[in-house]
Amino acid sequence: MNWITNYVRPRINSIFSRREMPENLWSKCDECGTMLFHRELSENLNVCTNCGHHMAITPRARFKALFDGGIFTEIDVPVPTADPLHFRDQKKYPDRMRAAQKSTGEKEAMLVATGEMGRTPIVAAAQDFSFMGGSMGMYVGNAIIAAAEQAVKLKRPLILFSAAGGARMQEGILSLMQMPRTTVAVQMLKEAGLPYIVVLTHPTTGGVTASYAMLGDVHIAEPNALICFAGPRVIEQTIREKLPEGFQRAEYLLDHGMLDRVTPRTGMRDELITITRMLMGEPPAVRGDLPAPDPNAETAQPDEAGEQASEKTGKE
């Protein structure tokens, strides 16, 4: 028996052989192609640490970074009639819904919650683009109305994060009816004198842009977000002209007066705290907590004061 062949070589091969790497440990940046470690990427709120490209983020992950301590309470949203038009294309509408719910773990394309942001009570709503393109259906309309009603009830500002491909075609005219419904919900906030802040993320298009996404008191966008009604490809095919560089992107809209701010996601929370407190007439946020008072130090104060007084008297 050759012990080198039977023992040493297999041992060496087992040590230096290439081991399988779990697929979810690394993510590739769509913009620069850099491989990013998943923990580093999540800590940076899905923003590439190399080029600053903003990747998609779920509403729950966004709320966890937005609210103090990542603590928030979900608001119940009335569930509309399922498949009211019995729509079917390549798949039945209920089958598409079940597939989206399974892949995202969410009931629908919008999440509504309440909590504190920089010790400022707010109501927040966020669309999930991974749920059927964040399309605006009856549930999304109900969610925005529920968020507005809760904000009016609690006298809190409403912050909405938009990300949608437009109306949901499987619900037809019922989806388009959400545009005036959500407009009325925004009007409720304005009549109550409450701020309505919209954060437009990539992409925000179609009927969403034509309704609640552009009715805010303040409009903030993430860098390089596509914000439009009709997409650039449709416009180019219609007018048969080449569009300007960066057309319909956040920076282009900011230069042409359609937005108030373009803020990176990592600085969005501080920006929202400052703007919200200013609109609510509150003082600037406290950036840190003072240490709790030491009870032993409080009891020692009179003795220390007496010693200091006696020392002063002795000197005199």
N, C-alpha and C positions, 0 to 999 in steps of 0.2 A: 504494500500500500504506500503510495506516494503522498506523504502528509502535506507537501507544498501544493499539490494539485487538488487534493480532497478537502483541505482545510484553509490554508493560507489564502489561496486565490479567491475562493468564494467569499471569504471574510473581507478581503480588500474590495472586491466588487460590490459587496453590500454596503460598505462605508462610502465609497465614492460614486456609486450609481446615482443617476438622476432620480430624485424623488418627485412624486406628483405634487403639484402646487394647487391648492384650492382656487377655484376660478373667481371667488368673490373677494380676494385679498387685494387685487389691483384693479384700477379703472384707467382707461385711456382717455385723455383729453381730446375732444372732437376738434378743437381748434389747432393745437400745436403738436398733438400726438404724444405728449409726455405721459409716462406711466406713473400713476399716483397711488400711493398706499391708501387703502380705504379709510383707515383711522385718521390719517392726516387730512384727507379730503372731507370727511364728515365734520371734523373739528373746524374746518375752514368754510363750512356751510355750502359744500359742493361747488366751491369756486377754485379754479385751477391755481395752484400756488406758483406756477411758472409764468403763465400769460394772463391770468385774471379772467379767463373765460368762465361765464356763469352757466353751470349745468342745471338740469332740472332738479327740483327739490319738492318733496311731498308736503302737503299742508301740515301734517303732524310734526314733521321735522322743523318746518318753519315756525310753527307755534311754540315748539320747545325752545327755540332760540329767542323768540320774541318776548314771551311772558316771563315774569320774574320767577326764577327757579324752575322754569319749564312747566309750571303748574297752571292748568286752565280747566274750565268746566264746559263741556259741550252743551249746546243748545239744541233741544229737540226740534226737528223740522217736520211739518206735516207731509206724509207720504202720498203722492198723487196716484191716480189710477194707472195701473201698469198696462202698457201697450194699448192705449185707447184707440188707435187707428188700425190695430192688427197688421202692423207694417212688416214687410218681409222683402229683403233683397237677396243677397247670397245666403244670409242666415236670418232666422227669425229674431225680432227685436228682443224678446225675453232671453234668448240664447246669448246674444251679445252682452246683455246686461249681466247675466250670470258669469260670463267669461271675464268681464271687466271687474266685477266684484271679487272674483277669485284671485285675479292677478294683482289688484291693488290693496285688497283687504278693507276697502271702504264701501259704504252703501251707495254712494253717489259721487257726483263730480264736485261737490262743495262741502266744506267743513266750516261750521260756525261755532264760536266759543267765546267765553267771557273770562276775564282775569285782570291782573295788574301788569302794567308795563312801565317799569321805572317808578313804581308806587302810584301810577296813574290808572284808575279803573277804566277799562275799555271793552268794547265788543269788536271782535275780529271775524272776518270771513275770508276763506281762501279757496281758490279753484284748483282742482287736480287735473293737469293736462294729460296725465297717463290714464285717466278714466274717460275713455271714448273722446279723447281730444279736448277734455274740459268743456264739452259742448253744453250749450244753454238749453236745458229742457224745463219741464214744469217743476221738477224738484229744485233746480237752481233758483228759479223764480220764487218758490216758496221759502227757500233758505235766505234769500236777500230780504224778503218781507219779514221773516221771523227775526233776522238780525236787526233790522230797523225798528221793529216793534219793541224788541228787548232793549235797544239803545235808548229809545224814547222813555220806556218804563223806568229804566235805571238812571236816566239822565247822563249817559256816557257817550263819548264819541265813537264813531264806527270807522274802522280801518278795513279796507277790502283789498285783497291781493288777487288780481285778475290774471288768468292764463287760459285762453280758450281759442278754439278754431271757429267759433260762431255758434249759430243755432243748431239744434239737433234735428236732422232731417227726418229721423224716425218718428218724430212727433208733429211734423208738418206745421200747420198754422197755429197749433197750440203752443209750439215752441216760440214762434214769432210774437205771440201775444204776451210773452214774458217781458218784451221790451217796454211796452207802456206800463205793465204792472210794476216792474222794478223802478221805473221813472217816478211813479207815484210813491213808492217806498222812500226814495231819496228825497222827495218833496216833504214827506213827513218829518225827516230829520231837519230840513231847512226851516220848516215852520216851528219846530221845537227849539231852534237856535243851537243845534248840536253840530259839531264839525263832522264832515264826511271826507275822509282822506283815501285816495286811491293809489295803490302801488301797482303799476303795470309791469308785468313780467313777460318773458318770451314764451310763446307768442300771444298777443292779444289782438284778435281779428274779428271781422264780421259783425254780427248784430250786437255782440258784447261791447265792441268799441262804439257802436252807434247808440248805445243806451247807457247803462249805469257806469261803465268804465271811464266815461269822459264827462261825468256830471259832478265830480268832486269839487270841494273847496280848494284842495291842493292835489296836484298830480305829480307823483314821483315815479320814475322808471328805473329799472335795473339797466346796466350798461349793455348796449348792442341789442336790446330787446326789439323784436319786430312788432310794430304797433300800426294797424291799418284797418280799413274796411275791406277793400278788395286788394288781393295780394299783388306784388310787383309783376309777377309773370302774367297775370290776367290783364293788368294795365298795359304792359308792353305789347301783348298780342292785340289789344284793342286799339291803341293809338299808333302802333307800329313805329315807336321811337324808343331809343335807348334811354333808360332812366339814369339820373345822377348817381354817383357813388354813394352808398350808404342811405339810399332813399328809403323812407319809412322806418328807419332805425331810430332808437331813442335819442341819440345825439343830434340827428338831423331834425327831429321834431322839436328838441330843445332850442336849437338855433332859430327855428321858425315860429317860436312862441306857443307851441302846443303843450309844452310841459313846463313845470316849475323847477324840477330838479332831475338830475341823473345821478343816482347814488349807488355805490357798490353794496352788495348784500351784507358784507361784513360790517358796514357802517350804517346800515338801514335802521337798526333799533335805536341808536342814539339820535339819529335824525328825526325819527317818528316821535320820540319822547319830547324833544325840544319843540317841535311844531305843535304837537297835541297840547302840551301844557301852555304854550303861548296862546293858542286859540281858545282854550278853556279859561284864560285869565288867571292861571296859577303861576307861582314863582318857579324859577328854574329848578330842575331836579337836583337832588343831593347825590353827588357822585360816589360817596363812600359812607360807611357807617362808623360812628364814633365807638370806641370800646366801652363796654359796660362799666359803670362806676364800681370801684373796689370798696366794699363795705368796711373793710379794715382801715382803709385810708380815711374814710369819713369820720370814723370814731377817733382817729388819731389827730384830726385837725385841731380840736380845741387845745390839746396838750402842746402841740407844736406851736400854736399861736401864743400860748402862755410862755413857753420857753423863749420864743423870739422877743416877747415884750420884756421879760426879765433881763435878757441879754442886753437889750437896748437901754434899759434903766441902769444897769450896772456900768455900761460904757459912759452914760451921761454922768 
